[in-house]
Amino acid sequence: MLCLGLSGGLDRVYESSPELPNTFLHDGAAVLVQDGRVIAAVEEERLNRVKHSNKFPSNSIRYCLSTAGVELGDIDRIAFYATEAYCKTMLERLSVSQPVPLDPKLLLRLLLAREFGAEIDPSRVSFVNHHEAHAVSAFAMSGFEQSLIFAIDGGGDFLSGLMAVGSGTEIAELVSFPEHNSLGLFYLETIRYLGYGMFDEYKVMGLAPYGDPARYRELFAQFYELLDSGGYRVHLDRIGPALVRNIQVRRKGMPFTQQHRDVSASLQEALERIVFHTLRHHREATGMTRLCLAGGVAHNCTLNGKLLYSGLFDDIFVQPAAHDAGCALGAALMVSSELGKPAPRERLPDVYWGPDLGNEQAVELELNAWSGHLDIQRSDDIASSAADWMANGAVIGWVQGRSEFGPRALGNRSILADPRPAENKDRINAMVKKREGYRPFAPSALEEDASEFFELPDGTRQLPFMNLVVRVREAKRNVLGAITHVDGTARLQTVSRKTNPAYWDVINAFKKRTGIPILLNTSFNNNAEPIVQSVSDAITTFLTTDLDGLVIGPFLVRKRPASLQDWSALAASLPPYASLHRVRSHIAPDRQETVCEIRTGHSAHSGMRISPELFEILMRIEGEASLGWLFDTALLDQAKREDLVKELRLVWELRGVRLHPLHAACGHDNVQSGT
């Protein structure tokens, strides 16, 4: 029995239609379940390279079908992650600005027909409750026979969450939480005044330990109420006016003040108070000793860690893709259960469900195509070679096997480094991530050695998904300077030899050299892109950051100085999400000038300015073209070519343009080349 779960939008990627509300459309994904077991899952952003992609997950569906060796017509049931009533309301709002079908099931079937050439019978298409999908995604993967389930996010299906009890294969709702009481929106509304927006919540969670929650505790007490029977009420309308009166509002890019740190701490404390209040009541009322968490708020690892230490529950399972992409998992499992094939009652061991790296020959072929830019060596003991690099101070990209489903790099698409030198945190923040220096990095530790370095509650041995913050043992905090946060904690991932032997081996090899069974692990991407998926993605990110080395499959890769000829041999193209614009811009109240931009979205605010010379070069591209051909047709001298290569590399770093070996463009009818 094959069931396909979907999250994301009801319009195709790169269409210029206005976006539906963000609470409805983001984190597109597809998950394929066979007889209750996941066989393939990937987020659309990994494939279309658009962060939090809010479009129809066509690429993800293709991957799932390919992995199973089936066609869309072979799927028994397709499930979308929201109810028809909710989708219809969203479509009615969109129809004000442009005509769209108002029947969600018809629209979904039309999209599938257009993308896959398959007519899908209406009886095979289901729309499921958003928060029930969250709840099922956690409980069905927990291995628990019974548990309390808390699904909590910003919004969906006119709600912001639910509390339920899971028993066997059934879930019974206890209470739902209206959207106006959304804890996700409570957090989001506050961080707007700290210079952050949607999808930045985790940044504020990392800032909170630098602040004192007492400073604004009384102010935040005006924003929420704790009610009887575990209830709560939030007052979203009070947050903005009160913060404007009491703090200096931070704009994006401005420095942080202690005020901003203290607001972050007060916000985190308020969230924890509300969640503990409602969970204590339902723990006592139901007698449930285990807890499942899902929904975007379940990515608050600090909150999860405090729940773990509290002793309120004997065991806690946090669904690793707790955000809306995880609803694709829940939707697939729900319809699979309806068809008589529920998920087996087993604890989820890993989420390596994404596309595989490919065979060694294919990896080597792609690496060799970059020979002017890369020095490539094969190693018979890649774990030892990589450990040698890191023990000698290198920060490396590490790409192996199938990619992880969800927002965490769990050792297959990771940046790795020595966890000891505190300066490694600052170095990686500056040279790769281009992000705020306060933000911490996570440790990956050998499962069997983790308790030596981290204070794990009794009975806790496995924390494989990097979604709970734990305390670093005091005696080890100075040793683990790069992964210990200012409050003495770390977002730990324990690594099992059984579930990821390649990753276990490289950590163990590092342990043999240093005595430390831990590596610093962060996602392999820069600040302009999702986590890398393919060999091509990994090479691009390696060449546009200051990483010291790349380990991909059995290959050790370093950079080599590339000549103008090497750069000219590359092909250039615009990514599908990018477009060129020449616009008039005010540079003074009474003066305008024409500027050239590459925009990477529908909004004019997404533009990056480029020189008129580069604009003219890029305008010549029809599909893909070699840089050498473009320079030749523009009759550019060597100095101008070198200047344009420098500018192109900066735009490439921001993913406004694609550069790749010319052979990779072969097979396209519209490749332009001077060779």
Disulfide bonds with the S-S distance in Angstrom:
none
